């Protein structure tokens, strides 16, 4: 069993089958999770890497519940739900675990108490787990006094983060040991059952219908508006949840495309998107899917109350006419239902024009006569939905987004193929009978110099370059 860490007076190894009261859903879920973390190496490595502590081949992961500490200053009001210890050679890393399940939310006082406890006992981090969502493990859903984040770091996993991690590991066959694979699969089954109390992001904040109403009446919305800030923050959480949903459906990790600055600083991203909304009255994002031809663009136009999912491809350069380039795209989406589907034709220096897919399938004449002196530089296919009253409803809006985007990717995004230039062939003058040795190439160069130096008699002499 091994010894307890020196700073603990008591504690139990996390059990896969904990003996707890029927009412202790939280304690049961935490113990089962920690037992899997300690016994399935790939699972531990994936999750702990998200908090900056990947494990090596020689690392040992231990997990405890019902922990009590030897020493602490002052009276302990709260007790953590668990402890993770990673031993690698002579170095140790540890993290306190605090978890909530169902509708229970994390408490600021409780978290700050654990940060102080961690600091007093040389523990490296506090990790919270709940159904509250965050854009990353470092973006905590509860705002904490920054002075407490010195020696002990604070991280957060949603239960959906944990479930998705387990699902992807199993889907992609990354767990090697048979017994560990069975254990992780049972944990996945346990977490995905309704009775466990795990749920995804399922509603926008109360400010959502208020923002829509204000825009409808022509109210001035500023980037510093508390209503807008609340909505954009919720939009980021919905994007994270949507990424997890798609990850589980496709079997690869889907993520939101962010700049390095925005990925490191969520508040910078929040500020940028609030400013962008004030300019466009739209919420938007790009989802990156490994091996997909293009990113999936999501746009929520609050003023027109429409939802859109789209994908844009560069037009094939080996097709010279507008009709040839459009037919290249139409062949790829020949089985896509025409209802709510549109194609945007992007022109050089002229923006884009948009057409119903049903119209393009019948005739391309309108497009080819639009700009007869130009050819499209990019082609975009999208699905646009107007959801009427559901758009303003905090739960139905989320449901509609989480239905639209996976359906679009399945029917359109996954079918698209990016244009690639053909492989270069052998130049006619350099065929198999040509002399391509250095001497042969030198002779070709000398002949070219002579040709350039002696222009035809009917052509005026041009300025020569002397080497």
C-alpha positions, -999 to 999 in steps of 0.1 A, spaced: 0 0 0 29 24 7 31 51 33 10 83 35 27 116 27 44 130 58 20 160 60 -10 137 64 -21 122 97 -46 99 80 -61 91 46 -74 62 25 -62 51 -9 -88 61 -35 -111 31 -40 -126 19 -72 -155 5 -52 -159 29 -23 -180 20 7 -201 51 11 -237 61 19 -261 61 -10 -265 98 -7 -228 105 -13 -227 108 -51 -199 133 -49 -176 111 -27 -183 81 -48 -175 98 -81 -144 114 -67 -130 81 -53 -137 62 -85 -121 89 -106 -90 91 -84 -87 53 -84 -87 53 -122 -62 82 -123 -38 63 -101 -41 30 -120 -44 40 -157 -12 56 -167 -24 71 -200 -54 86 -183 -31 102 -156 -6 115 -182 -33 131 -203 -51 149 -175 -20 159 -155 -3 172 -186 -32 198 -188 -20 212 -155 17 211 -164 26 178 -148 30 150 -173 42 117 -159 72 97 -171 78 60 -174 92 58 -139 66 81 -123 43 67 -96 9 82 -92 -10 78 -59 -44 91 -49 -61 94 -15 -95 103 0 -107 112 35 -74 130 42 -65 148 74 -34 170 79 -9 170 107 -3 207 110 -22 238 99 -24 273 112 -58 282 126 -90 261 126 -97 241 94 -133 248 83 -132 226 52 -116 193 43 -104 185 8 -120 156 -10 -87 141 -21 -50 143 -28 -29 133 -58 8 126 -54 32 121 -83 66 106 -74 94 108 -100 128 98 -87 135 120 -57 110 147 -67 74 148 -56 44 168 -70 11 169 -52 -24 185 -56 -54 188 -34 -87 178 -50 -121 195 -43 -151 182 -63 -187 190 -67 -213 172 -87 -248 178 -100 -259 214 -95 -235 220 -65 -210 248 -72 -176 256 -59 -172 280 -30 -146 308 -31 -141 305 7 -135 268 4 -110 272 -25 -91 299 -8 -89 278 24 -74 250 4 -48 273 -13 -37 283 22 -36 247 33 -15 238 3 9 266 9 14 255 45 21 219 36 42 224 5 15 211 -19 20 223 -54 -16 228 -66 -53 228 -59 -75 211 -86 -112 216 -85 -138 194 -103 -174 203 -110 -201 207 -136 -190 244 -139 -172 249 -171 -140 267 -181 -122 274 -214 -91 257 -201 -77 240 -169 -60 273 -160 -91 295 -165 -109 289 -132 -147 295 -130 -144 311 -95 -125 343 -91 -99 340 -64 -77 365 -45 -45 366 -67 -23 369 -36 -31 333 -28 -18 320 -61 19 323 -53 33 289 -43 2 269 -50 -14 269 -85 -51 266 -91 -67 245 -118 -101 233 -128 -115 203 -147 -151 199 -155 -165 164 -153 -171 167 -191 -134 174 -196 -126 142 -176 -153 121 -195 -140 133 -229 -104 125 -220 -114 90 -211 -135 86 -242 -108 97 -266 -82 75 -250 -104 45 -255 -117 55 -289 -82 58 -303 -69 27 -286 -43 45 -266 -47 24 -234 -24 -6 -238 -31 -27 -208 -62 -48 -211 -72 -45 -174 -66 -8 -174 -87 -5 -206 -116 -23 -189 -113 -1 -158 -114 31 -178 -143 19 -199 -163 12 -168 -155 46 -155 -166 61 -188 -199 42 -185 -203 53 -149 -198 90 -157 -221 90 -187 -250 76 -168 -277 102 -159 -278 92 -122 -241 102 -117 -250 139 -121 -225 149 -148 -238 174 -173 -224 197 -200 -229 234 -205 -267 237 -211 -278 273 -208 -268 308 -215 -270 334 -187 -301 355 -179 -284 384 -197 -288 366 -230 -324 376 -238 -317 411 -223 -289 417 -248 -311 406 -277 -339 429 -266 -315 458 -262 -302 454 -297 -337 451 -311 -346 485 -296 -314 502 -309 -297 505 -276 -260 513 -276 -239 483 -265 -204 490 -253 -175 466 -250 -174 473 -212 -211 464 -207 -216 439 -179 -245 423 -199 -222 418 -230 -193 406 -209 -215 379 -192 -229 368 -226 -195 365 -243 -180 347 -213 -209 322 -215 -203 319 -253 -167 309 -246 -179 282 -222 -204 269 -248 -176 267 -274 -156 246 -250 -185 223 -244 -192 221 -281 -156 212 -287 -159 183 -262 -191 171 -278 -175 170 -313 -144 154 -298 -165 125 -285 -185 122 -317 -155 123 -341 -129 106 -319 -103 133 -322 -96 164 -300 -115 194 -314 -104 229 -302 -113 265 -307 -87 284 -328 -71 311 -307 -40 333 -309 -12 325 -285 -20 356 -266 -57 347 -262 -49 311 -253 -26 323 -225 -48 351 -213 -86 343 -213 -94 379 -203 -76 392 -234 -98 369 -255 -129 381 -236 -120 418 -243 -113 411 -280 -146 393 -285 -166 420 -267 -151 446 -290 -157 425 -321 -194 420 -311 -199 458 -308 -187 461 -344 -206 432 -359 -233 422 -334 -221 387 -340 -206 359 -318 -182 338 -338 -155 312 -336 -134 288 -356 -132 251 -346 -101 232 -356 -106 195 -363 -75 174 -370 -72 160 -405 -103 181 -417 -97 201 -449 -108 233 -433 -118 249 -400 -155 251 -392 -167 287 -387 -196 294 -364 -215 327 -365 -244 338 -343 -259 370 -357 -278 385 -328 -294 412 -348 -309 389 -374 -313 360 -349 -296 335 -371 -272 306 -365 -247 297 -392 -220 270 -396 -197 272 -426 -164 261 -442 -143 280 -467 -120 264 -493 -95 281 -515 -107 278 -551 -87 254 -574 -61 274 -593 -59 249 -621 -96 257 -630 -95 289 -650 -132 298 -653 -158 306 -626 -181 278 -636 -153 252 -635 -143 263 -600 -179 262 -588 -185 228 -603 -154 216 -584 -172 225 -551 -207 214 -562 -194 179 -569 -181 176 -534 -214 186 -518 -237 168 -543 -255 149 -515 -259 179 -491 -296 188 -486 -303 222 -503 -326 234 -475 -309 262 -455 -277 257 -475 -259 285 -492 -226 291 -511 -206 322 -508 -183 331 -537 -154 352 -526 -140 375 -553 -106 393 -554 -109 427 -538 -147 426 -540 -159 408 -510 -184 379 -516 -217 372 -531 -241 346 -516 -264 322 -534 -288 294 -523 -273 260 -530 -306 250 -548 -301 279 -573 -265 270 -581 -274 234 -588 -299 245 -614 -277 271 -632 -244 289 -627 -253 317 -652 -260 343 -625 -227 338 -609 -207 337 -641 -222 370 -653 -217 387 -619 -180 395 -624 -171 384 -659 -136 398 -657 -128 379 -625 -127 344 -610 -134 334 -574 -105 332 -550 -124 311 -524 -156 292 -521 -176 288 -489 -205 265 -481 -227 272 -451 -259 263 -433 -280 291 -419 -308 286 -395 -334 311 -382 -347 295 -349 -374 322 -342 -384 322 -305 -359 296 -295 -330 320 -303 -338 341 -272 -343 311 -249 -313 303 -227 -315 265 -230 -330 261 -265 -303 284 -280 -276 261 -267 -295 230 -279 -298 244 -314 -261 253 -316 -251 219 -304 -274 203 -330 -264 226 -360 -226 224 -358 -222 186 -355 -248 181 -383 -230 205 -405 -197 189 -400 -211 154 -406 -230 163 -438 -206 190 -452 -174 196 -433 -162 160 -433 -169 157 -470 -148 186 -482 -114 182 -497 -89 211 -501 -75 217 -536 -39 207 -541 -17 217 -570 -8 187 -592 26 172 -587 53 189 -609 62 169 -641 95 167 -659 101 198 -681 100 189 -718 135 203 -724 148 181 -695 133 148 -706 152 115 -703 173 122 -734 184 156 -722 218 162 -707 211 174 -671 247 171 -659 265 202 -647 282 205 -681 249 202 -699 232 228 -677 262 251 -682 259 248 -720 222 257 -718 231 288 -697 256 299 -723 231 295 -751 206 316 -731 231 344 -726 237 346 -763 200 346 -770 194 374 -745 224 395 -758 213 395 -795 178 408 -799 161 405 -833 168 433 -858 132 446 -857 133 448 -818 150 478 -802 179 470 -781 172 470 -744 194 479 -715 220 452 -709 232 440 -675 270 434 -672 281 408 -648 
